[in-house]
Amino acid sequence: MILILDCSDGLFKFKNIKCKCYEKSYCEFAKCELKILGRGIVGLNLHVQAKQLPITRFQAQVTTFQRFNGFRPNMYNISVDICDFFKHKKRFPFFKILHDPLRNFSNFNHSCPYNHDIIINRMVLNDQMLNNLPLPNGFYKLLIVIATEGIWRGKVEFFFEINLGYDH
């Protein structure tokens, strides 16, 4: 699947997405897919069904990997308390960079407690979303591991390619 970035000389290509809940009694992915929305436009659809509500403690660990004979950790391995992030966004600049693109496509936009499923609907990436991340050309994996109440609950892996020298 390909997403060509308008108004730039770059190419962002989704390769795959994988989602996994560790405990089916706690959560389940109703949707975890990339869909072609139009010519050269790929949207992300994700729906996590939370089965034990409310969620009052919510943590995430984000790790980036670059492919060199397999995926190797490259720049970021950061953890954050999501509840604290929504109260004090300026304290967490990296997570703000990751969350800003989600705001218009998701209900994941407020502080704890969470009394509903997490939904991302038809999220389309553009080059402005990548401007703040210093990632050179290559193949990457973004791993997000989620914990609630101090227990690891699931993970989402995004696989993508960045080629900043692509000509339209």
MOFENUR-V817051 format. One record per residue. N is the residue number from 1. RES is the residue in one small letter. SS is DSSP state (alpha for helix, beta for strand, coil for the rest). PHI is phi in degrees with one decimal (NA if undefined). D_CENTER is the distance of its C-alpha to the mean C-alpha in Angstrom with 2 decimals. Layout:
n->N res->RES ss->SS phi->PHI d_center->D_CENTER
n->N res->RES ss->SS phi->PHI d_center->D_CENTER
This chain:
n->1 res->m ss->coil phi->NA d_center->16.72
n->2 res->i ss->coil phi->-125.6 d_center->17.01
n->3 res->l ss->beta phi->-126.5 d_center->15.82
n->4 res->i ss->beta phi->-89.3 d_center->18.52
n->5 res->l ss->coil phi->-82.5 d_center->17.88
n->6 res->d ss->coil phi->-67.4 d_center->20.77
n->7 res->c ss->coil phi->61.3 d_center->22.93
n->8 res->s ss->coil phi->-148.4 d_center->21.92
n->9 res->d ss->coil phi->-102.7 d_center->23.12
n->10 res->g ss->coil phi->-113.4 d_center->19.75
n->11 res->l ss->beta phi->-131.1 d_center->18.08
n->12 res->f ss->beta phi->-119.9 d_center->14.44
n->13 res->k ss->beta phi->-122.0 d_center->14.57
n->14 res->f ss->beta phi->-68.2 d_center->12.08
n->15 res->k ss->beta phi->-105.2 d_center->13.81
n->16 res->n ss->beta phi->-171.5 d_center->12.29
n->17 res->i ss->beta phi->-141.7 d_center->9.78
n->18 res->k ss->beta phi->-131.6 d_center->11.08
n->19 res->c ss->beta phi->-128.5 d_center->10.89
n->20 res->k ss->beta phi->-149.9 d_center->13.61
n->21 res->c ss->beta phi->-98.6 d_center->15.28
n->22 res->y ss->coil phi->-76.8 d_center->17.93
n->23 res->e ss->coil phi->-125.4 d_center->20.29
n->24 res->k ss->coil phi->-64.4 d_center->20.95
n->25 res->s ss->coil phi->-76.2 d_center->23.11
n->26 res->y ss->coil phi->-103.6 d_center->20.27
n->27 res->c ss->beta phi->-152.7 d_center->17.37
n->28 res->e ss->beta phi->-154.8 d_center->16.80
n->29 res->f ss->beta phi->-89.6 d_center->14.32
n->30 res->a ss->beta phi->-74.4 d_center->16.39
n->31 res->k ss->beta phi->-139.7 d_center->14.01
n->32 res->c ss->beta phi->-157.2 d_center->11.45
n->33 res->e ss->beta phi->-152.7 d_center->12.30
n->34 res->l ss->beta phi->-108.0 d_center->12.33
n->35 res->k ss->beta phi->-126.8 d_center->15.44
n->36 res->i ss->beta phi->-77.6 d_center->17.75
n->37 res->l ss->beta phi->-97.3 d_center->18.55
n->38 res->g ss->beta phi->-174.9 d_center->21.24
n->39 res->r ss->coil phi->-62.4 d_center->22.67
n->40 res->g ss->coil phi->73.1 d_center->20.03
n->41 res->i ss->beta phi->-118.7 d_center->17.28
n->42 res->v ss->beta phi->-116.8 d_center->14.38
n->43 res->g ss->beta phi->-111.6 d_center->12.40
n->44 res->l ss->beta phi->-98.7 d_center->9.47
n->45 res->n ss->beta phi->-122.0 d_center->10.95
n->46 res->l ss->beta phi->-141.0 d_center->9.79
n->47 res->h ss->beta phi->-138.2 d_center->12.48
n->48 res->v ss->beta phi->-102.8 d_center->12.88
n->49 res->q ss->beta phi->-87.6 d_center->16.57
n->50 res->a ss->beta phi->-89.9 d_center->17.62
n->51 res->k ss->coil phi->-102.1 d_center->21.18
n->52 res->q ss->coil phi->-130.5 d_center->22.37
n->53 res->l ss->coil phi->-109.0 d_center->22.19
n->54 res->p ss->coil phi->-83.3 d_center->22.19
n->55 res->i ss->beta phi->-97.7 d_center->19.39
n->56 res->t ss->coil phi->-108.6 d_center->20.86
n->57 res->r ss->coil phi->-128.3 d_center->19.15
n->58 res->f ss->beta phi->-141.3 d_center->15.38
n->59 res->q ss->beta phi->-122.1 d_center->13.92
n->60 res->a ss->beta phi->-137.8 d_center->10.74
n->61 res->q ss->beta phi->-120.2 d_center->11.12
n->62 res->v ss->beta phi->-115.6 d_center->8.83
n->63 res->t ss->beta phi->-131.0 d_center->10.69
n->64 res->t ss->beta phi->-103.9 d_center->10.88
n->65 res->f ss->beta phi->-129.5 d_center->13.49
n->66 res->q ss->beta phi->-119.8 d_center->15.77
n->67 res->r ss->beta phi->-82.9 d_center->18.08
n->68 res->f ss->coil phi->-141.2 d_center->21.69
n->69 res->n ss->coil phi->50.5 d_center->23.65
n->70 res->g ss->coil phi->103.4 d_center->20.65
n->71 res->f ss->beta phi->-85.2 d_center->17.36
n->72 res->r ss->beta phi->-118.9 d_center->18.28
n->73 res->p ss->beta phi->-56.0 d_center->16.47
n->74 res->n ss->beta phi->-120.9 d_center->16.75
n->75 res->m ss->beta phi->-122.5 d_center->15.84
n->76 res->y ss->beta phi->-123.6 d_center->13.60
n->77 res->n ss->beta phi->-148.6 d_center->13.89
n->78 res->i ss->beta phi->-128.1 d_center->13.49
n->79 res->s ss->beta phi->-113.8 d_center->13.79
n->80 res->v ss->beta phi->-148.8 d_center->13.99
n->81 res->d ss->beta phi->-84.5 d_center->15.70
n->82 res->i ss->alpha phi->-62.2 d_center->13.57
n->83 res->c ss->alpha phi->-61.2 d_center->16.96
n->84 res->d ss->alpha phi->-69.5 d_center->18.36
n->85 res->f ss->alpha phi->-57.3 d_center->15.51
n->86 res->f ss->alpha phi->-68.9 d_center->16.23
n->87 res->k ss->alpha phi->-82.6 d_center->19.89
n->88 res->h ss->coil phi->-138.9 d_center->19.81
n->89 res->k ss->alpha phi->-60.8 d_center->16.94
n->90 res->k ss->alpha phi->-66.7 d_center->19.18
n->91 res->r ss->alpha phi->-75.2 d_center->19.35
n->92 res->f ss->coil phi->-127.6 d_center->15.71
n->93 res->p ss->alpha phi->-62.0 d_center->15.30
n->94 res->f ss->alpha phi->-65.6 d_center->12.36
n->95 res->f ss->alpha phi->-69.9 d_center->10.24
n->96 res->k ss->alpha phi->-64.7 d_center->11.89
n->97 res->i ss->alpha phi->-61.3 d_center->10.80
n->98 res->l ss->alpha phi->-73.7 d_center->7.03
n->99 res->h ss->alpha phi->-80.0 d_center->8.17
n->100 res->d ss->alpha phi->-51.2 d_center->10.84
n->101 res->p ss->coil phi->-64.7 d_center->9.35
n->102 res->l ss->coil phi->-76.5 d_center->8.23
n->103 res->r ss->coil phi->-51.1 d_center->11.82
n->104 res->n ss->coil phi->-82.9 d_center->13.70
n->105 res->f ss->coil phi->-117.9 d_center->11.83
n->106 res->s ss->beta phi->-139.0 d_center->11.24
n->107 res->n ss->coil phi->-94.1 d_center->13.68
n->108 res->f ss->coil phi->-89.5 d_center->11.43
n->109 res->n ss->coil phi->-147.0 d_center->13.60
n->110 res->h ss->coil phi->-144.7 d_center->16.44
n->111 res->s ss->coil phi->-77.5 d_center->17.81
n->112 res->c ss->coil phi->-68.8 d_center->18.97
n->113 res->p ss->coil phi->-83.3 d_center->20.50
n->114 res->y ss->beta phi->-101.4 d_center->18.24
n->115 res->n ss->coil phi->-116.5 d_center->20.70
n->116 res->h ss->coil phi->-154.1 d_center->18.63
n->117 res->d ss->coil phi->-68.5 d_center->15.94
n->118 res->i ss->beta phi->-100.5 d_center->12.29
n->119 res->i ss->beta phi->-129.9 d_center->11.87
n->120 res->i ss->beta phi->-119.7 d_center->9.67
n->121 res->n ss->beta phi->-123.4 d_center->12.41
n->122 res->r ss->beta phi->55.8 d_center->12.94
n->123 res->m ss->beta phi->-74.9 d_center->10.19
n->124 res->v ss->coil phi->-115.2 d_center->11.71
n->125 res->l ss->coil phi->-87.4 d_center->10.83
n->126 res->n ss->coil phi->-136.7 d_center->13.92
n->127 res->d ss->alpha phi->-66.5 d_center->15.50
n->128 res->q ss->alpha phi->-62.9 d_center->15.63
n->129 res->m ss->alpha phi->-68.9 d_center->11.90
n->130 res->l ss->alpha phi->-94.5 d_center->12.60
n->131 res->n ss->coil phi->-58.4 d_center->15.95
n->132 res->n ss->coil phi->-87.3 d_center->15.13
n->133 res->l ss->coil phi->-104.4 d_center->13.58
n->134 res->p ss->coil phi->-81.5 d_center->16.61
n->135 res->l ss->coil phi->-108.7 d_center->15.54
n->136 res->p ss->coil phi->-76.3 d_center->18.58
n->137 res->n ss->coil phi->-53.7 d_center->19.01
n->138 res->g ss->beta phi->152.6 d_center->17.91
n->139 res->f ss->beta phi->-103.8 d_center->15.74
n->140 res->y ss->beta phi->-133.0 d_center->12.58
n->141 res->k ss->beta phi->-129.8 d_center->10.33
n->142 res->l ss->beta phi->-110.6 d_center->7.19
n->143 res->l ss->beta phi->-108.0 d_center->7.93
n->144 res->i ss->beta phi->-119.1 d_center->6.83
n->145 res->v ss->beta phi->-109.9 d_center->10.21
n->146 res->i ss->beta phi->-111.7 d_center->11.32
n->147 res->a ss->beta phi->-129.1 d_center->14.96
n->148 res->t ss->beta phi->-129.4 d_center->17.19
n->149 res->e ss->coil phi->53.1 d_center->20.78
n->150 res->g ss->coil phi->79.8 d_center->20.46
n->151 res->i ss->beta phi->-119.1 d_center->19.79
n->152 res->w ss->beta phi->-66.3 d_center->16.87
n->153 res->r ss->beta phi->-110.7 d_center->15.81
n->154 res->g ss->beta phi->-177.9 d_center->13.07
n->155 res->k ss->beta phi->-147.7 d_center->10.20
n->156 res->v ss->beta phi->-131.5 d_center->7.41
n->157 res->e ss->beta phi->-118.1 d_center->7.91
n->158 res->f ss->beta phi->-109.8 d_center->6.95
n->159 res->f ss->beta phi->-112.1 d_center->10.33
n->160 res->f ss->beta phi->-153.4 d_center->11.45
n->161 res->e ss->beta phi->-121.3 d_center->14.57
n->162 res->i ss->beta phi->-119.8 d_center->15.56
n->163 res->n ss->beta phi->-134.3 d_center->19.22
n->164 res->l ss->coil phi->-77.7 d_center->20.37
n->165 res->g ss->coil phi->-100.1 d_center->23.95
n->166 res->y ss->coil phi->-70.2 d_center->23.60
n->167 res->d ss->coil phi->-104.3 d_center->26.45
n->168 res->h ss->coil phi->-68.0 d_center->26.40
